Amino acid sequence: MDRATKESFVQELRERLNRAPVVYLTDFTGLNVKSMTRLRRALRDTGAEYVVVKNRLAKRALEETDLPDISESLEGPTGMVFGYEDAVATAKALSEFAREHDKKPTFKLGILDKKVLQPEQVDALAKLPPREVLLAQLVGVLEAPMAALAGALEGKLQEMAGLLDALKTEREAAG
């Protein structure tokens, strides 16, 4: 790679780093070209992309971003996954692929909203249910107290109607 190509790559990498809300670093040792192509396709379906990087160029690209310093993780073969749409779906796709391919690639770390995630945190993220399921669970949790309140208020209204009816009956009998 000549100097101009390296500078262009660093600039493109920096733009991707700034644009992606989530970045996962992986070690792709042991994956062949065919497997890498399948991994890229699986990630593309989740709105992510996989880029093999030279560690020295990645360190240079990270210097001019406001991301945390992760240079200690940039050793050995490194692939960067840039998730542009759904951090959980991207982590899930990586985890499922690794499960099918003898735990390859392996997570080195992740960056989500400018915070460093350790490999076990990325695995936990991959085990989360899909976004729609989480939203449905949240709606259920929010609905339960409101339903209980509505039931309690309805009971009090029925009690009040019963008391008024009894009062009316008592007054009619007296008068």
CORRA-V647195 format. One record per residue. RES is the residue in one letter. PHI is phi as a letter, one per 40 degrees, with the letter a starting at -180 (NA if undefined). Layout:
res & phi
RES & PHI
RES & PHI
This chain:
res & phi
M & NA
D & c
R & d
A & c
T & c
K & c
E & c
S & c
F & c
V & c
Q & c
E & c
L & c
R & c
E & c
R & c
L & c
N & c
R & c
A & c
P & c
V & b
V & b
Y & b
L & c
T & b
D & b
F & c
T & d
G & g
L & c
N & c
V & c
K & c
S & c
M & c
T & c
R & c
L & c
R & c
R & c
A & c
L & c
R & c
D & c
T & c
G & g
A & b
E & b
Y & b
V & b
V & c
V & b
K & c
N & d
R & c
L & c
A & c
K & c
R & c
A & c
L & c
E & d
E & b
T & b
D & c
L & c
P & c
D & c
I & b
S & c
E & c
S & c
L & c
E & b
G & g
P & c
T & b
G & b
M & b
V & b
F & b
G & c
Y & c
E & b
D & b
A & c
V & c
A & c
T & c
A & c
K & c
A & c
L & c
S & c
E & c
F & c
A & c
R & c
E & c
H & b
D & f
K & g
K & b
P & c
T & b
F & c
K & c
L & a
G & b
I & b
L & b
D & f
K & g
K & b
V & c
L & b
Q & c
P & d
E & c
Q & c
V & c
D & c
A & c
L & c
A & c
K & c
L & c
P & c
P & d
R & d
E & c
V & c
L & c
L & c
A & c
Q & c
L & c
V & c
G & c
V & c
L & c
E & c
A & d
P & c
M & c
A & c
A & c
L & c
A & c
G & c
A & c
L & c
E & c
G & c
K & c
L & c
Q & c
E & c
M & c
A & c
G & c
L & c
L & c
D & c
A & c
L & c
K & c
T & c
E & c
R & c
E & c
A & c
A & c
G & b
